[in-house]
Amino acid sequence: MATKIKNIGVDVSVKPEDECSDNNCPFHNDLKIRGNIFEGIIVSDKMDGSIVVEMRYLHKLKKYNVYERRKTKICAHIPQCLSAKKGDKVKIAECKPISKTKNFVLIDKLN
């Protein structure tokens, strides 16, 4: 039986082919994505159903007219139908709060 995959409104390179029963999956259930979409590298995948993604960005110091490198870590939910491991470059999207620290969900694996 072919699974029905919902259009999430964002271009993703690979659609998940596995069927999942995860309530927090944007492809197979009613989790809506909204707001920001970020790219980053997974630095931890030890939690069950969660990953930690590190984003690096440049911040301009107006006084000295130079840029400094900064980074931040974001916790994200990983649906059962997608697989990613430490070191993968991924795309995460903002969604409703899933837990105290998780407001993002994994939508695409880039490399």
Gaussian input, Z-matrix of N, CA and C with variables (Angstrom, degrees):
# hf/3-21g

backbone

0 1
 N
 C     1     B1
 C     2     B2     1     A1
 N     3     B3     2     A2     1     D1
 C     4     B4     3     A3     2     D2
 C     5     B5     4     A4     3     D3
 N     6     B6     5     A5     4     D4
 C     7     B7     6     A6     5     D5
 C     8     B8     7     A7     6     D6
 N     9     B9     8     A8     7     D7
 C    10    B10     9     A9     8     D8
 C    11    B11    10    A10     9     D9
 N    12    B12    11    A11    10    D10
 C    13    B13    12    A12    11    D11
 C    14    B14    13    A13    12    D12
 N    15    B15    14    A14    13    D13
 C    16    B16    15    A15    14    D14
 C    17    B17    16    A16    15    D15
 N    18    B18    17    A17    16    D16
 C    19    B19    18    A18    17    D17
 C    20    B20    19    A19    18    D18
 N    21    B21    20    A20    19    D19
 C    22    B22    21    A21    20    D20
 C    23    B23    22    A22    21    D21
 N    24    B24    23    A23    22    D22
 C    25    B25    24    A24    23    D23
 C    26    B26    25    A25    24    D24
 N    27    B27    26    A26    25    D25
 C    28    B28    27    A27    26    D26
 C    29    B29    28    A28    27    D27
 N    30    B30    29    A29    28    D28
 C    31    B31    30    A30    29    D29
 C    32    B32    31    A31    30    D30
 N    33    B33    32    A32    31    D31
 C    34    B34    33    A33    32    D32
 C    35    B35    34    A34    33    D33
 N    36    B36    35    A35    34    D34
 C    37    B37    36    A36    35    D35
 C    38    B38    37    A37    36    D36
 N    39    B39    38    A38    37    D37
 C    40    B40    39    A39    38    D38
 C    41    B41    40    A40    39    D39
 N    42    B42    41    A41    40    D40
 C    43    B43    42    A42    41    D41
 C    44    B44    43    A43    42    D42
 N    45    B45    44    A44    43    D43
 C    46    B46    45    A45    44    D44
 C    47    B47    46    A46    45    D45
 N    48    B48    47    A47    46    D46
 C    49    B49    48    A48    47    D47
 C    50    B50    49    A49    48    D48
 N    51    B51    50    A50    49    D49
 C    52    B52    51    A51    50    D50
 C    53    B53    52    A52    51    D51
 N    54    B54    53    A53    52    D52
 C    55    B55    54    A54    53    D53
 C    56    B56    55    A55    54    D54
 N    57    B57    56    A56    55    D55
 C    58    B58    57    A57    56    D56
 C    59    B59    58    A58    57    D57
 N    60    B60    59    A59    58    D58
 C    61    B61    60    A60    59    D59
 C    62    B62    61    A61    60    D60
 N    63    B63    62    A62    61    D61
 C    64    B64    63    A63    62    D62
 C    65    B65    64    A64    63    D63
 N    66    B66    65    A65    64    D64
 C    67    B67    66    A66    65    D65
 C    68    B68    67    A67    66    D66
 N    69    B69    68    A68    67    D67
 C    70    B70    69    A69    68    D68
 C    71    B71    70    A70    69    D69
 N    72    B72    71    A71    70    D70
 C    73    B73    72    A72    71    D71
 C    74    B74    73    A73    72    D72
 N    75    B75    74    A74    73    D73
 C    76    B76    75    A75    74    D74
 C    77    B77    76    A76    75    D75
 N    78    B78    77    A77    76    D76
 C    79    B79    78    A78    77    D77
 C    80    B80    79    A79    78    D78
 N    81    B81    80    A80    79    D79
 C    82    B82    81    A81    80    D80
 C    83    B83    82    A82    81    D81
 N    84    B84    83    A83    82    D82
 C    85    B85    84    A84    83    D83
 C    86    B86    85    A85    84    D84
 N    87    B87    86    A86    85    D85
 C    88    B88    87    A87    86    D86
 C    89    B89    88    A88    87    D87
 N    90    B90    89    A89    88    D88
 C    91    B91    90    A90    89    D89
 C    92    B92    91    A91    90    D90
 N    93    B93    92    A92    91    D91
 C    94    B94    93    A93    92    D92
 C    95    B95    94    A94    93    D93
 N    96    B96    95    A95    94    D94
 C    97    B97    96    A96    95    D95
 C    98    B98    97    A97    96    D96
 N    99    B99    98    A98    97    D97
 C   100   B100    99    A99    98    D98
 C   101   B101   100   A100    99    D99
 N   102   B102   101   A101   100   D100
 C   103   B103   102   A102   101   D101
 C   104   B104   103   A103   102   D102
 N   105   B105   104   A104   103   D103
 C   106   B106   105   A105   104   D104
 C   107   B107   106   A106   105   D105
 N   108   B108   107   A107   106   D106
 C   109   B109   108   A108   107   D107
 C   110   B110   109   A109   108   D108
 N   111   B111   110   A110   109   D109
 C   112   B112   111   A111   110   D110
 C   113   B113   112   A112   111   D111
 N   114   B114   113   A113   112   D112
 C   115   B115   114   A114   113   D113
 C   116   B116   115   A115   114   D114
 N   117   B117   116   A116   115   D115
 C   118   B118   117   A117   116   D116
 C   119   B119   118   A118   117   D117
 N   120   B120   119   A119   118   D118
 C   121   B121   120   A120   119   D119
 C   122   B122   121   A121   120   D120
 N   123   B123   122   A122   121   D121
 C   124   B124   123   A123   122   D122
 C   125   B125   124   A124   123   D123
 N   126   B126   125   A125   124   D124
 C   127   B127   126   A126   125   D125
 C   128   B128   127   A127   126   D126
 N   129   B129   128   A128   127   D127
 C   130   B130   129   A129   128   D128
 C   131   B131   130   A130   129   D129
 N   132   B132   131   A131   130   D130
 C   133   B133   132   A132   131   D131
 C   134   B134   133   A133   132   D132
 N   135   B135   134   A134   133   D133
 C   136   B136   135   A135   134   D134
 C   137   B137   136   A136   135   D135
 N   138   B138   137   A137   136   D136
 C   139   B139   138   A138   137   D137
 C   140   B140   139   A139   138   D138
 N   141   B141   140   A140   139   D139
 C   142   B142   141   A141   140   D140
 C   143   B143   142   A142   141   D141
 N   144   B144   143   A143   142   D142
 C   145   B145   144   A144   143   D143
 C   146   B146   145   A145   144   D144
 N   147   B147   146   A146   145   D145
 C   148   B148   147   A147   146   D146
 C   149   B149   148   A148   147   D147
 N   150   B150   149   A149   148   D148
 C   151   B151   150   A150   149   D149
 C   152   B152   151   A151   150   D150
 N   153   B153   152   A152   151   D151
 C   154   B154   153   A153   152   D152
 C   155   B155   154   A154   153   D153
 N   156   B156   155   A155   154   D154
 C   157   B157   156   A156   155   D155
 C   158   B158   157   A157   156   D156
 N   159   B159   158   A158   157   D157
 C   160   B160   159   A159   158   D158
 C   161   B161   160   A160   159   D159
 N   162   B162   161   A161   160   D160
 C   163   B163   162   A162   161   D161
 C   164   B164   163   A163   162   D162
 N   165   B165   164   A164   163   D163
 C   166   B166   165   A165   164   D164
 C   167   B167   166   A166   165   D165
 N   168   B168   167   A167   166   D166
 C   169   B169   168   A168   167   D167
 C   170   B170   169   A169   168   D168
 N   171   B171   170   A170   169   D169
 C   172   B172   171   A171   170   D170
 C   173   B173   172   A172   171   D171
 N   174   B174   173   A173   172   D172
 C   175   B175   174   A174   173   D173
 C   176   B176   175   A175   174   D174
 N   177   B177   176   A176   175   D175
 C   178   B178   177   A177   176   D176
 C   179   B179   178   A178   177   D177
 N   180   B180   179   A179   178   D178
 C   181   B181   180   A180   179   D179
 C   182   B182   181   A181   180   D180
 N   183   B183   182   A182   181   D181
 C   184   B184   183   A183   182   D182
 C   185   B185   184   A184   183   D183
 N   186   B186   185   A185   184   D184
 C   187   B187   186   A186   185   D185
 C   188   B188   187   A187   186   D186
 N   189   B189   188   A188   187   D187
 C   190   B190   189   A189   188   D188
 C   191   B191   190   A190   189   D189
 N   192   B192   191   A191   190   D190
 C   193   B193   192   A192   191   D191
 C   194   B194   193   A193   192   D192
 N   195   B195   194   A194   193   D193
 C   196   B196   195   A195   194   D194
 C   197   B197   196   A196   195   D195
 N   198   B198   197   A197   196   D196
 C   199   B199   198   A198   197   D197
 C   200   B200   199   A199   198   D198
 N   201   B201   200   A200   199   D199
 C   202   B202   201   A201   200   D200
 C   203   B203   202   A202   201   D201
 N   204   B204   203   A203   202   D202
 C   205   B205   204   A204   203   D203
 C   206   B206   205   A205   204   D204
 N   207   B207   206   A206   205   D205
 C   208   B208   207   A207   206   D206
 C   209   B209   208   A208   207   D207
 N   210   B210   209   A209   208   D208
 C   211   B211   210   A210   209   D209
 C   212   B212   211   A211   210   D210
 N   213   B213   212   A212   211   D211
 C   214   B214   213   A213   212   D212
 C   215   B215   214   A214   213   D213
 N   216   B216   215   A215   214   D214
 C   217   B217   216   A216   215   D215
 C   218   B218   217   A217   216   D216
 N   219   B219   218   A218   217   D217
 C   220   B220   219   A219   218   D218
 C   221   B221   220   A220   219   D219
 N   222   B222   221   A221   220   D220
 C   223   B223   222   A222   221   D221
 C   224   B224   223   A223   222   D222
 N   225   B225   224   A224   223   D223
 C   226   B226   225   A225   224   D224
 C   227   B227   226   A226   225   D225
 N   228   B228   227   A227   226   D226
 C   229   B229   228   A228   227   D227
 C   230   B230   229   A229   228   D228
 N   231   B231   230   A230   229   D229
 C   232   B232   231   A231   230   D230
 C   233   B233   232   A232   231   D231
 N   234   B234   233   A233   232   D232
 C   235   B235   234   A234   233   D233
 C   236   B236   235   A235   234   D234
 N   237   B237   236   A236   235   D235
 C   238   B238   237   A237   236   D236
 C   239   B239   238   A238   237   D237
 N   240   B240   239   A239   238   D238
 C   241   B241   240   A240   239   D239
 C   242   B242   241   A241   240   D240
 N   243   B243   242   A242   241   D241
 C   244   B244   243   A243   242   D242
 C   245   B245   244   A244   243   D243
 N   246   B246   245   A245   244   D244
 C   247   B247   246   A246   245   D245
 C   248   B248   247   A247   246   D246
 N   249   B249   248   A248   247   D247
 C   250   B250   249   A249   248   D248
 C   251   B251   250   A250   249   D249
 N   252   B252   251   A251   250   D250
 C   253   B253   252   A252   251   D251
 C   254   B254   253   A253   252   D252
 N   255   B255   254   A254   253   D253
 C   256   B256   255   A255   254   D254
 C   257   B257   256   A256   255   D255
 N   258   B258   257   A257   256   D256
 C   259   B259   258   A258   257   D257
 C   260   B260   259   A259   258   D258
 N   261   B261   260   A260   259   D259
 C   262   B262   261   A261   260   D260
 C   263   B263   262   A262   261   D261
 N   264   B264   263   A263   262   D262
 C   265   B265   264   A264   263   D263
 C   266   B266   265   A265   264   D264
 N   267   B267   266   A266   265   D265
 C   268   B268   267   A267   266   D266
 C   269   B269   268   A268   267   D267
 N   270   B270   269   A269   268   D268
 C   271   B271   270   A270   269   D269
 C   272   B272   271   A271   270   D270
 N   273   B273   272   A272   271   D271
 C   274   B274   273   A273   272   D272
 C   275   B275   274   A274   273   D273
 N   276   B276   275   A275   274   D274
 C   277   B277   276   A276   275   D275
 C   278   B278   277   A277   276   D276
 N   279   B279   278   A278   277   D277
 C   280   B280   279   A279   278   D278
 C   281   B281   280   A280   279   D279
 N   282   B282   281   A281   280   D280
 C   283   B283   282   A282   281   D281
 C   284   B284   283   A283   282   D282
 N   285   B285   284   A284   283   D283
 C   286   B286   285   A285   284   D284
 C   287   B287   286   A286   285   D285
 N   288   B288   287   A287   286   D286
 C   289   B289   288   A288   287   D287
 C   290   B290   289   A289   288   D288
 N   291   B291   290   A290   289   D289
 C   292   B292   291   A291   290   D290
 C   293   B293   292   A292   291   D291
 N   294   B294   293   A293   292   D292
 C   295   B295   294   A294   293   D293
 C   296   B296   295   A295   294   D294
 N   297   B297   296   A296   295   D295
 C   298   B298   297   A297   296   D296
 C   299   B299   298   A298   297   D297
 N   300   B300   299   A299   298   D298
 C   301   B301   300   A300   299   D299
 C   302   B302   301   A301   300   D300
 N   303   B303   302   A302   301   D301
 C   304   B304   303   A303   302   D302
 C   305   B305   304   A304   303   D303
 N   306   B306   305   A305   304   D304
 C   307   B307   306   A306   305   D305
 C   308   B308   307   A307   306   D306
 N   309   B309   308   A308   307   D307
 C   310   B310   309   A309   308   D308
 C   311   B311   310   A310   309   D309
 N   312   B312   311   A311   310   D310
 C   313   B313   312   A312   311   D311
 C   314   B314   313   A313   312   D312
 N   315   B315   314   A314   313   D313
 C   316   B316   315   A315   314   D314
 C   317   B317   316   A316   315   D315
 N   318   B318   317   A317   316   D316
 C   319   B319   318   A318   317   D317
 C   320   B320   319   A319   318   D318
 N   321   B321   320   A320   319   D319
 C   322   B322   321   A321   320   D320
 C   323   B323   322   A322   321   D321
 N   324   B324   323   A323   322   D322
 C   325   B325   324   A324   323   D323
 C   326   B326   325   A325   324   D324
 N   327   B327   326   A326   325   D325
 C   328   B328   327   A327   326   D326
 C   329   B329   328   A328   327   D327
 N   330   B330   329   A329   328   D328
 C   331   B331   330   A330   329   D329
 C   332   B332   331   A331   330   D330

   B1=1.4479
   B2=1.5301
   B3=1.3172
   B4=1.4556
   B5=1.5213
   B6=1.3159
   B7=1.4548
   B8=1.5204
   B9=1.3055
   B10=1.4569
   B11=1.5119
   B12=1.3278
   B13=1.4556
   B14=1.5182
   B15=1.3146
   B16=1.4591
   B17=1.5277
   B18=1.3222
   B19=1.4603
   B20=1.5257
   B21=1.3529
   B22=1.4603
   B23=1.5290
   B24=1.3405
   B25=1.4517
   B26=1.5146
   B27=1.3319
   B28=1.4633
   B29=1.5208
   B30=1.3339
   B31=1.4547
   B32=1.5215
   B33=1.3289
   B34=1.4532
   B35=1.5197
   B36=1.3314
   B37=1.4561
   B38=1.5196
   B39=1.3223
   B40=1.4632
   B41=1.5254
   B42=1.3304
   B43=1.4613
   B44=1.5263
   B45=1.3218
   B46=1.4707
   B47=1.5219
   B48=1.3315
   B49=1.4589
   B50=1.5157
   B51=1.3314
   B52=1.4552
   B53=1.5225
   B54=1.3238
   B55=1.4532
   B56=1.5267
   B57=1.3129
   B58=1.4614
   B59=1.5232
   B60=1.3157
   B61=1.4608
   B62=1.5211
   B63=1.3267
   B64=1.4550
   B65=1.5228
   B66=1.3387
   B67=1.4597
   B68=1.5249
   B69=1.3196
   B70=1.4602
   B71=1.5213
   B72=1.3260
   B73=1.4676
   B74=1.5230
   B75=1.3393
   B76=1.4645
   B77=1.5294
   B78=1.3312
   B79=1.4611
   B80=1.5288
   B81=1.3264
   B82=1.4610
   B83=1.5218
   B84=1.3159
   B85=1.4654
   B86=1.5214
   B87=1.3228
   B88=1.4659
   B89=1.5219
   B90=1.3172
   B91=1.4624
   B92=1.5282
   B93=1.3248
   B94=1.4683
   B95=1.5236
   B96=1.3238
   B97=1.4562
   B98=1.5188
   B99=1.3320
   B100=1.4607
   B101=1.5153
   B102=1.2926
   B103=1.4586
   B104=1.5144
   B105=1.3227
   B106=1.4591
   B107=1.5236
   B108=1.3414
   B109=1.4557
   B110=1.5189
   B111=1.3364
   B112=1.4573
   B113=1.5150
   B114=1.3298
   B115=1.4578
   B116=1.5186
   B117=1.3294
   B118=1.4553
   B119=1.5093
   B120=1.3274
   B121=1.4614
   B122=1.5294
   B123=1.3245
   B124=1.4651
   B125=1.5207
   B126=1.3306
   B127=1.4636
   B128=1.5239
   B129=1.3493
   B130=1.4552
   B131=1.5196
   B132=1.3388
   B133=1.4600
   B134=1.5273
   B135=1.3262
   B136=1.4626
   B137=1.5260
   B138=1.3265
   B139=1.4600
   B140=1.5265
   B141=1.3115
   B142=1.4554
   B143=1.5257
   B144=1.3300
   B145=1.4591
   B146=1.5118
   B147=1.3196
   B148=1.4618
   B149=1.5185
   B150=1.3177
   B151=1.4667
   B152=1.5226
   B153=1.3226
   B154=1.4599
   B155=1.5185
   B156=1.3312
   B157=1.4626
   B158=1.5215
   B159=1.3450
   B160=1.4611
   B161=1.5192
   B162=1.3321
   B163=1.4595
   B164=1.5149
   B165=1.3083
   B166=1.4644
   B167=1.5221
   B168=1.3410
   B169=1.4595
   B170=1.5177
   B171=1.3401
   B172=1.4673
   B173=1.5262
   B174=1.3401
   B175=1.4608
   B176=1.5231
   B177=1.3345
   B178=1.4636
   B179=1.5268
   B180=1.3409
   B181=1.4564
   B182=1.5242
   B183=1.3204
   B184=1.4632
   B185=1.5199
   B186=1.3199
   B187=1.4604
   B188=1.5256
   B189=1.3409
   B190=1.4628
   B191=1.5248
   B192=1.3391
   B193=1.4569
   B194=1.5363
   B195=1.3195
   B196=1.4625
   B197=1.5396
   B198=1.3065
   B199=1.4540
   B200=1.5234
   B201=1.3334
   B202=1.4517
   B203=1.5240
   B204=1.3365
   B205=1.4574
   B206=1.5195
   B207=1.3224
   B208=1.4475
   B209=1.5236
   B210=1.3349
   B211=1.4565
   B212=1.5220
   B213=1.3159
   B214=1.4509
   B215=1.5176
   B216=1.3149
   B217=1.4584
   B218=1.5223
   B219=1.3379
   B220=1.4535
   B221=1.5251
   B222=1.3305
   B223=1.4645
   B224=1.5208
   B225=1.3359
   B226=1.4635
   B227=1.5176
   B228=1.3218
   B229=1.4612
   B230=1.5290
   B231=1.3261
   B232=1.4571
   B233=1.5268
   B234=1.3457
   B235=1.4665
   B236=1.5272
   B237=1.3315
   B238=1.4613
   B239=1.5201
   B240=1.3284
   B241=1.4598
   B242=1.5274
   B243=1.3250
   B244=1.4623
   B245=1.5232
   B246=1.3152
   B247=1.4637
   B248=1.5239
   B249=1.3055
   B250=1.4607
   B251=1.5153
   B252=1.3322
   B253=1.4579
   B254=1.5182
   B255=1.3147
   B256=1.4576
   B257=1.5268
   B258=1.3401
   B259=1.4549
   B260=1.5105
   B261=1.3335
   B262=1.4648
   B263=1.5170
   B264=1.3298
   B265=1.4606
   B266=1.5232
   B267=1.3391
   B268=1.4586
   B269=1.5225
   B270=1.3283
   B271=1.4617
   B272=1.5246
   B273=1.3465
   B274=1.4548
   B275=1.5251
   B276=1.3325
   B277=1.4611
   B278=1.5222
   B279=1.3211
   B280=1.4589
   B281=1.5327
   B282=1.3257
   B283=1.4617
   B284=1.5276
   B285=1.3275
   B286=1.4650
   B287=1.5272
   B288=1.3078
   B289=1.4667
   B290=1.5258
   B291=1.3452
   B292=1.4578
   B293=1.5191
   B294=1.3195
   B295=1.4596
   B296=1.5292
   B297=1.3199
   B298=1.4639
   B299=1.5222
   B300=1.3338
   B301=1.4618
   B302=1.5178
   B303=1.3392
   B304=1.4614
   B305=1.5190
   B306=1.3434
   B307=1.4544
   B308=1.5244
   B309=1.3193
   B310=1.4543
   B311=1.5214
   B312=1.3404
   B313=1.4569
   B314=1.5342
   B315=1.3215
   B316=1.4620
   B317=1.5190
   B318=1.3539
   B319=1.4583
   B320=1.5159
   B321=1.3364
   B322=1.4577
   B323=1.5287
   B324=1.3131
   B325=1.4647
   B326=1.5264
   B327=1.3357
   B328=1.4592
   B329=1.5210
   B330=1.3106
   B331=1.4740
   B332=1.4934
   A1=109.09
   A2=115.90
   A3=120.70
   A4=109.80
   A5=115.72
   A6=119.61
   A7=109.93
   A8=115.75
   A9=121.16
   A10=108.40
   A11=116.12
   A12=121.67
   A13=108.42
   A14=115.75
   A15=122.82
   A16=109.95
   A17=117.03
   A18=122.14
   A19=107.66
   A20=116.72
   A21=119.92
   A22=112.59
   A23=117.56
   A24=120.87
   A25=114.61
   A26=117.79
   A27=122.89
   A28=107.16
   A29=116.66
   A30=119.96
   A31=109.87
   A32=116.39
   A33=122.08
   A34=107.77
   A35=116.45
   A36=120.46
   A37=112.48
   A38=117.36
   A39=120.68
   A40=108.76
   A41=116.41
   A42=120.96
   A43=108.24
   A44=118.53
   A45=119.72
   A46=110.74
   A47=115.88
   A48=120.50
   A49=112.11
   A50=117.33
   A51=120.68
   A52=110.43
   A53=115.04
   A54=120.51
   A55=107.89
   A56=117.62
   A57=119.19
   A58=110.14
   A59=115.06
   A60=121.22
   A61=110.69
   A62=116.60
   A63=122.46
   A64=109.66
   A65=117.18
   A66=120.65
   A67=112.39
   A68=117.82
   A69=122.37
   A70=111.75
   A71=117.02
   A72=122.30
   A73=108.58
   A74=118.68
   A75=119.65
   A76=113.18
   A77=118.22
   A78=121.39
   A79=112.92
   A80=118.62
   A81=121.68
   A82=114.26
   A83=119.46
   A84=122.01
   A85=110.47
   A86=116.74
   A87=121.29
   A88=115.23
   A89=119.81
   A90=120.91
   A91=109.15
   A92=116.21
   A93=120.85
   A94=109.12
   A95=115.68
   A96=119.57
   A97=108.33
   A98=115.71
   A99=121.50
   A100=107.74
   A101=117.04
   A102=120.79
   A103=113.49
   A104=115.62
   A105=122.34
   A106=112.68
   A107=114.59
   A108=122.78
   A109=106.60
   A110=116.44
   A111=121.72
   A112=111.22
   A113=115.38
   A114=122.42
   A115=107.86
   A116=115.75
   A117=119.99
   A118=110.90
   A119=115.10
   A120=122.06
   A121=107.90
   A122=115.95
   A123=120.61
   A124=108.84
   A125=116.81
   A126=121.60
   A127=111.80
   A128=117.67
   A129=120.44
   A130=109.60
   A131=115.44
   A132=120.88
   A133=111.03
   A134=116.37
   A135=121.48
   A136=113.36
   A137=118.00
   A138=120.88
   A139=110.19
   A140=116.59
   A141=121.81
   A142=109.51
   A143=117.19
   A144=121.41
   A145=114.68
   A146=118.27
   A147=121.42
   A148=110.54
   A149=115.41
   A150=122.21
   A151=108.21
   A152=115.68
   A153=121.96
   A154=106.82
   A155=116.30
   A156=122.62
   A157=108.60
   A158=116.11
   A159=121.43
   A160=109.23
   A161=115.65
   A162=121.72
   A163=109.34
   A164=116.35
   A165=121.74
   A166=108.49
   A167=115.81
   A168=120.35
   A169=109.44
   A170=115.46
   A171=122.12
   A172=109.29
   A173=115.70
   A174=122.24
   A175=107.94
   A176=116.28
   A177=120.01
   A178=110.55
   A179=115.76
   A180=122.52
   A181=107.50
   A182=116.56
   A183=120.91
   A184=112.32
   A185=116.48
   A186=120.52
   A187=111.50
   A188=116.88
   A189=120.86
   A190=113.28
   A191=116.61
   A192=122.47
   A193=111.70
   A194=115.66
   A195=121.32
   A196=108.38
   A197=115.14
   A198=121.63
   A199=109.65
   A200=115.50
   A201=119.79
   A202=108.38
   A203=115.53
   A204=120.82
   A205=109.52
   A206=115.80
   A207=121.38
   A208=108.70
   A209=115.02
   A210=119.48
   A211=108.93
   A212=115.81
   A213=122.34
   A214=108.74
   A215=116.20
   A216=121.69
   A217=109.05
   A218=115.68
   A219=122.62
   A220=108.54
   A221=116.35
   A222=120.98
   A223=108.50
   A224=116.33
   A225=121.21
   A226=109.98
   A227=115.47
   A228=121.78
   A229=108.71
   A230=116.83
   A231=121.23
   A232=107.94
   A233=118.52
   A234=120.77
   A235=111.84
   A236=115.78
   A237=120.87
   A238=112.28
   A239=118.66
   A240=121.30
   A241=112.70
   A242=118.68
   A243=122.33
   A244=109.44
   A245=116.17
   A246=120.10
   A247=108.76
   A248=115.30
   A249=121.67
   A250=107.30
   A251=115.09
   A252=119.24
   A253=109.77
   A254=115.88
   A255=122.41
   A256=110.03
   A257=116.28
   A258=122.25
   A259=114.32
   A260=119.36
   A261=122.06
   A262=110.64
   A263=115.27
   A264=121.25
   A265=107.14
   A266=116.44
   A267=121.17
   A268=111.44
   A269=114.64
   A270=122.31
   A271=106.97
   A272=116.82
   A273=121.82
   A274=109.14
   A275=115.44
   A276=120.60
   A277=109.50
   A278=115.45
   A279=121.14
   A280=110.03
   A281=115.81
   A282=121.49
   A283=108.27
   A284=116.44
   A285=119.60
   A286=109.39
   A287=119.53
   A288=120.42
   A289=111.24
   A290=115.52
   A291=121.68
   A292=109.78
   A293=116.57
   A294=121.99
   A295=107.26
   A296=116.76
   A297=120.37
   A298=112.37
   A299=117.82
   A300=120.94
   A301=113.99
   A302=119.10
   A303=121.34
   A304=111.25
   A305=116.07
   A306=123.11
   A307=111.32
   A308=117.22
   A309=122.22
   A310=109.54
   A311=115.86
   A312=121.86
   A313=108.20
   A314=116.09
   A315=122.36
   A316=108.68
   A317=117.06
   A318=119.79
   A319=112.71
   A320=119.25
   A321=119.71
   A322=110.73
   A323=115.31
   A324=122.69
   A325=106.26
   A326=117.89
   A327=121.05
   A328=113.38
   A329=119.01
   A330=120.82
   A331=111.24
   D1=128.84
   D2=-179.86
   D3=-76.72
   D4=138.08
   D5=179.87
   D6=-85.59
   D7=146.31
   D8=178.14
   D9=-90.75
   D10=120.19
   D11=-179.84
   D12=-105.95
   D13=126.07
   D14=-178.12
   D15=-78.69
   D16=144.51
   D17=174.05
   D18=-79.04
   D19=120.27
   D20=-176.32
   D21=-91.71
   D22=-3.58
   D23=176.51
   D24=89.04
   D25=3.81
   D26=-179.96
   D27=-128.30
   D28=139.23
   D29=177.53
   D30=-71.81
   D31=122.21
   D32=176.21
   D33=-121.44
   D34=146.65
   D35=-174.35
   D36=-74.00
   D37=-38.26
   D38=-177.14
   D39=-127.53
   D40=124.35
   D41=174.37
   D42=-83.53
   D43=138.79
   D44=179.18
   D45=-68.26
   D46=132.10
   D47=-179.92
   D48=-95.94
   D49=-20.71
   D50=179.24
   D51=-76.09
   D52=146.80
   D53=175.99
   D54=-87.65
   D55=138.67
   D56=-179.95
   D57=-133.38
   D58=155.20
   D59=178.84
   D60=-111.49
   D61=21.29
   D62=-178.98
   D63=-74.83
   D64=126.86
   D65=179.16
   D66=-70.00
   D67=-20.70
   D68=-178.77
   D69=-105.42
   D70=40.21
   D71=177.19
   D72=-106.66
   D73=123.30
   D74=-179.43
   D75=-72.81
   D76=-18.70
   D77=-177.11
   D78=-87.97
   D79=-33.69
   D80=-173.62
   D81=-113.68
   D82=-13.76
   D83=-179.22
   D84=-131.04
   D85=-162.40
   D86=-168.46
   D87=-94.69
   D88=18.23
   D89=178.14
   D90=-74.79
   D91=119.93
   D92=-178.86
   D93=-97.61
   D94=138.00
   D95=175.30
   D96=-97.09
   D97=148.18
   D98=-176.68
   D99=-156.78
   D100=160.17
   D101=172.66
   D102=78.75
   D103=-135.55
   D104=-170.22
   D105=-79.34
   D106=149.84
   D107=173.02
   D108=-127.37
   D109=125.70
   D110=-176.10
   D111=-122.49
   D112=157.07
   D113=172.24
   D114=-116.93
   D115=142.50
   D116=-179.94
   D117=-165.33
   D118=-174.62
   D119=-178.11
   D120=-116.53
   D121=136.56
   D122=179.18
   D123=-73.38
   D124=124.83
   D125=178.66
   D126=-106.55
   D127=-16.18
   D128=177.50
   D129=-152.19
   D130=135.02
   D131=175.09
   D132=-132.01
   D133=28.47
   D134=-175.69
   D135=-77.51
   D136=-24.35
   D137=-178.38
   D138=-77.34
   D139=153.21
   D140=179.05
   D141=-80.81
   D142=111.62
   D143=178.69
   D144=81.81
   D145=9.51
   D146=-179.29
   D147=-137.93
   D148=154.85
   D149=174.77
   D150=-135.32
   D151=161.04
   D152=173.40
   D153=-114.62
   D154=123.17
   D155=-177.02
   D156=-111.67
   D157=131.31
   D158=178.30
   D159=-101.94
   D160=126.76
   D161=176.61
   D162=-110.12
   D163=134.14
   D164=176.32
   D165=-110.72
   D166=140.01
   D167=-178.82
   D168=-151.38
   D169=167.03
   D170=178.16
   D171=-104.59
   D172=139.00
   D173=177.99
   D174=-123.24
   D175=127.74
   D176=-176.73
   D177=-87.54
   D178=132.04
   D179=172.34
   D180=-96.10
   D181=109.00
   D182=-173.55
   D183=-65.00
   D184=-37.14
   D185=-175.96
   D186=-61.66
   D187=-41.46
   D188=-176.63
   D189=-102.99
   D190=-3.56
   D191=178.44
   D192=56.71
   D193=43.19
   D194=177.29
   D195=-133.16
   D196=165.88
   D197=177.05
   D198=-108.61
   D199=145.63
   D200=173.55
   D201=-121.46
   D202=148.05
   D203=178.89
   D204=-84.13
   D205=134.28
   D206=176.90
   D207=-132.15
   D208=163.12
   D209=176.51
   D210=-145.81
   D211=155.45
   D212=177.47
   D213=-142.88
   D214=153.44
   D215=178.85
   D216=-113.46
   D217=136.74
   D218=-178.34
   D219=-127.84
   D220=132.39
   D221=173.77
   D222=-84.38
   D223=137.43
   D224=-179.17
   D225=-138.22
   D226=152.64
   D227=177.04
   D228=-85.44
   D229=141.21
   D230=176.33
   D231=-115.32
   D232=115.66
   D233=-179.83
   D234=-65.54
   D235=159.80
   D236=-178.95
   D237=-67.16
   D238=-26.88
   D239=-176.09
   D240=-81.65
   D241=-10.82
   D242=177.80
   D243=-110.46
   D244=150.99
   D245=177.34
   D246=-130.94
   D247=135.42
   D248=177.22
   D249=-152.40
   D250=151.36
   D251=-179.08
   D252=-131.22
   D253=175.61
   D254=-177.64
   D255=-59.04
   D256=133.70
   D257=179.27
   D258=96.41
   D259=-10.36
   D260=179.39
   D261=-77.43
   D262=145.22
   D263=174.00
   D264=-89.37
   D265=126.09
   D266=-173.48
   D267=-132.24
   D268=166.35
   D269=175.21
   D270=-118.00
   D271=127.98
   D272=179.34
   D273=-120.20
   D274=149.91
   D275=-178.58
   D276=-126.27
   D277=148.41
   D278=179.40
   D279=-73.93
   D280=144.01
   D281=178.67
   D282=-145.80
   D283=-172.78
   D284=176.63
   D285=-65.82
   D286=158.76
   D287=178.60
   D288=-62.66
   D289=124.37
   D290=178.88
   D291=-91.73
   D292=-36.63
   D293=174.88
   D294=-149.08
   D295=-165.64
   D296=-177.17
   D297=-61.20
   D298=-39.74
   D299=-175.57
   D300=-111.38
   D301=-9.88
   D302=-176.05
   D303=-99.94
   D304=112.39
   D305=174.95
   D306=-123.32
   D307=10.10
   D308=-177.75
   D309=-129.91
   D310=157.06
   D311=177.99
   D312=-135.01
   D313=144.56
   D314=178.90
   D315=-74.08
   D316=129.84
   D317=179.30
   D318=-120.04
   D319=-20.45
   D320=-176.02
   D321=-157.18
   D322=145.43
   D323=173.96
   D324=-107.29
   D325=119.12
   D326=-171.06
   D327=-84.39
   D328=-44.18
   D329=179.04
   D330=-132.93

